Amino acid sequence: MRNKKIYALMITLSLLSGCGQSNSAEQLALDIRSSYLACDTFSAHACLTADYGQRVYSYEMDVQVLDDATTLTLTQPDYAAGITASIEDGKSSLIYQDVSVETGALDPDGLTPVSAVPALLETVRSGFITSCMLEDSGLLRVDCGSPDAPVGTGTRTTLWFQPEDSTLVQGDILVDGARRITCTFSQVTKE
């Protein structure tokens, strides 16, 4: 009988410790959101893959965000290096002689490789958090999406952060269950 009580106590403690981790992950996610809401500037180097199903495009870009204005400067592919996209007040423009890298929308709402980084940053600041957890890798995973959309439908975003300094490491955007955008970040600074 004593062994059964010890076993029941161990199960209870393991469940409580799991709840504590969930609560700490949720609090960490909220703290990270607050830090991104408070920052006026964000810069990073981003490696982005856009998957259209039958074709896949990869880009690298330098990202500069100042208040509500975003500037993305392509560094890869080489033939398009230097093309700059400016996004402000919901309007975007591409700037660079006569070279264009238009690839079309990834979803019915107009998600494109150009709009993906601002969409990820907006999700960091205001996306509806559906779940979060500290992964074995040590990263905080935050899943965002509509709480009313059935699983596998609509747009869902997954973000990974370094918990110790709230650095955004990666963001994925899934549309109707298919991963359309994967973006990894390096050289991240925010103030």
Disulfide bonds with the S-S distance in Angstrom:
none
